[in-house]
Amino acid sequence: MHPNGKFLYGSNRGHDSIAVFAVNRQTGRLTFAEHQSTLGRTPRHFAIDPSGRWLLAENQASNSVVVFAIDPDTGKLKPTGQTVSLGSPVCAVFVGQQ
């Protein structure tokens, strides 16, 4: 869930993507917004930074962490071009986050 409560994200390991949904805050109803490729294989985990500006996708089978910018109005993801090579990443935690 995005920190503002407006968007819900889910990883699809077989599809190698992140599904993005808008959340109706009154009814809880989800509306599909997009599938965004994680630009890697087997997105084992993803994390949204506390500010809600960035999503990191940890692609276990392709040994990469890919950084996406989150559109504050739509919740959609845009690749930033920043990728970190890392052996089998499976989790990301932001310092100070509990």
Steps between C-alpha positions, in 0.01 A plus 500: 500500500625846414557722807214729392254208486395581142686219320559128545789313341560129450786304345438235235789253493390304191418820312805683643301814563348726761122541483374844599149568628327821606312464830163664557552621854127502580408154370837323485428406137809446284534629144777358285747768385786309332748215487860623504782263410754469782771494232629177646398145589318375809407815694530335839432821691446871450509795737359851494711765670337684791451818292299303243711631211695182415437128461790253501439166329729218614536254209636182658571296183668785311704628797375857478321773691321741266386846611166642382353847553139499622264750337329676794172549309455159336726268700652377173866401487771639275846341478771746609780320320665423835578132556720339763658161433474286812508124552144359536332797672190396693424792732562874539446696818547876533713624791278631776197312364334253733 
